[in-house]
Amino acid sequence: MDEIRLDDIVQMRKLHPCGSDQWKVIRIGADVKIKCLGCGRIVMMDRSVFVKRRKKVLQPGPVPEAETLKRMLNEGGTP
């Protein structure tokens, strides 16, 4: 399954009525909540629907802190 991060900036396949196709992921879980970067409208959809409608990730969100610590420990570094 494709990774979805909080604060991802994504491009959707269809334009929003305001003319923008760029959205920011503001909540993830079973559902994904996204905010239009053109007009600020917030939309919530099922994760599977989101993955189908997403065209590409324009700017990935930050890596979660727990994942960063795990990577550091696997590479032999100390937190």
N, C-alpha and C positions, 0 to 999 in steps of 0.2 A: 504494500500500500504506500502511496505517496505521502511524504512527510508534510505536515501542515504545522507551521509555527505561529505563535502569537506575534502580532505586528508584521507579518508578511505583507508586502504590497504585491497584489496579483492583478493580472489582466484577464478579464472575463471574455468569453467568446462573443457575447452580444453587448451592444451599447446600452447603457441606462438611458431612459428618456431625457435626462439632462445633457446627454452627449458624451459622458465620460465612460471609459471602460476600465478604469483603475479603482481598486478597492483595497481597503486595509482590513486584515483579520483582527477582530477585537475580542473574540471568544472562541474557544475550541472545546470539543467534547463530542457527544453523539451528534450534536448539531453544531454548525459553524455560523457565527455571527460576523457579518462583514459590514463595513461602512464605506459608502461611496465617497471618493475623494473630490468629486465634482460638486455635489450638493449637500452631502452630509447624511443622506438617507441611510438608515440601518435596516438590513435584511437578514433574516435567519433562515437557514436551509439545512437539510440533512447533509451529513458528511459526504455520502455517496453522490448526491446531486451536485454538491460543490466541486468535487473532484472532476466530474464530467463536464461541468460548465467552465471550469478554470482553463484558460489558454496557456498561461505561463506565469512563473514567479518573476516579477521584475526586481524586487529587492527582498531577500530573505530576512526574516526577523532574527533577533539575537538568539544564540544558542543558550538553552536553559542552563542555569548555574550548576545543577546536579550533573548534567552531561559534561560540562567543562571540567568539573572536578574528577569525574570518572576517566576522562581522556588523559588528564594530567597524571593520574595514578598509574594508568596503563603504560604511559611513556617513561615511567621511572622518576618523574618529578615529584616535588613535595608541594602541597597546597600552602 
